[in-house]
Amino acid sequence: MQHQKAFPMTTNEKFSRMFYTPEHYDLIRKRGLLGPNGWLLFVACNAAVDFARDVKKEYEAMLVENNSETTGIPIIGDREAPITAVFSDTETCPRLPKYVNGAHAVVFQCCHETVTGNTVNENIQQMIQVVRTLRAHRARTITVVTPYSPYSRQDKPTFMKREATLAKLFADQLKMAGATVHMAYHPHSYAIAGFYEPEMTFVALSGLALFVEMFEDKIGRDDVVVVSTDAGGAKFTVHYANAMKTTYAITNKFRKGPTANLLGVIGDIENKKTAIIIDDETATGTSILNAVTKLYEKYGIKEIYVALSHMKIKAEHLPRFIEAHEKCGLREVHTTDTIPQSPEILNTGFVKVHSIARRFASAINRIHYNQSVSMLFQDREG
């Protein structure tokens, strides 16, 4: 009777079996989408599992469309096996289920969300812990993707108030954790890019190109006006109006505390039949709805559309939007999936959500191979 070995192979045999040759490395480079920043790995934080999967799906679709021999991107983190564990004392601990040595790790986190019940700060803390864990286990480069950039509205202290610049603090946290790139969609302030330099790179995907695509049927119409909700968004509005080949207007508002009062509208809005109100974000909808009411009641514009990059309103604010839809000419509200929307909002019928997963997949691809991201959108944004 023959006795079986206690181990399938000797240690020396295992050393030889797991030895890398140049031929092996070439194969790994292809299969692992190896680029100048490492081999590509997607990492989904607890609140961004769905978004990460959507981006992965779009990236893999473009691999197939371009006849790549590689058709899959490795990803860690899902609902059944979340990357971050929460202990009974509420401390958190990210654990990596596989090696990440040499990876270009793309970390996804939706800091503003309604999926996990976490606050923005809790999601940020989990994200920077994941970044530090990846760095500790020798990920080569780390790109952090936050569809909505947290604290970008706090890019400077409020006038005559004792505040800190928390957008800078957020950038400092990413640097300390070990991130290489921070990517976000249509941040409130593009000036925050300076908070990252020179240690990190901030990549902001503009919302302008998607806004143009939303209303392509209205390009060049002389009865259409593009409207900004405040002076702060005037420059973006001018760029958008130029891309749409329309005129523009700006609402003048005064903010005292968390709400704002609309004082008037400046611009070419006489004899206009359609208005497109654009904004990067809203939390309550007050500024937007004030503009809708003013355009409808004072200027007689009966067809009004709203385009928002980030819609942060809760269900409690929805009745005011429904009233504006029914009584004040608000036809549609267009937004993106940077922030998951509640079923109540999705079921209105006039709120349209646009996916930005392919935009992020394309931008990640350009960063992975050290190519220009801006070239993706130049034909739309100039």
Buried (B, 14 or more C-beta within 10 A) or exposed (E): EEEEEEEEEEEEEEEEEEEEEEEEEEEEEEBBBBBEBBBBBBBBBBBBBBBBBBBBBBBBBBBEEEEEEBEEBBBBBBEEEBBBEBEEEEEBEBEBEEEBEBBBBBBBBBBBBBBBEBEBEBBBBBBBBBBBBBBEBEBBBBBBBBBBBBBBBBBEEEEEEEEEBBBBEBBBBBBEBBBBBBBBBBBBBBEBBEBBEEEBBBBBBBBBBBBBEBBEEBEEBEBBBBBBBBEBBBEBBBBBBBBBEBBBBBBEBEEEEEEBEBEEBBBEBEEBEBBBBBBBBBBBBBBBBBBBBBBBEEBEBEBBBBBBBBBBBEEEBBEBBEEBBEEBBBEBBBBBBBBBBEEEBEEBEBBBBBBBBBBBBBBBBBBBEEEEBEEBBEEBBE
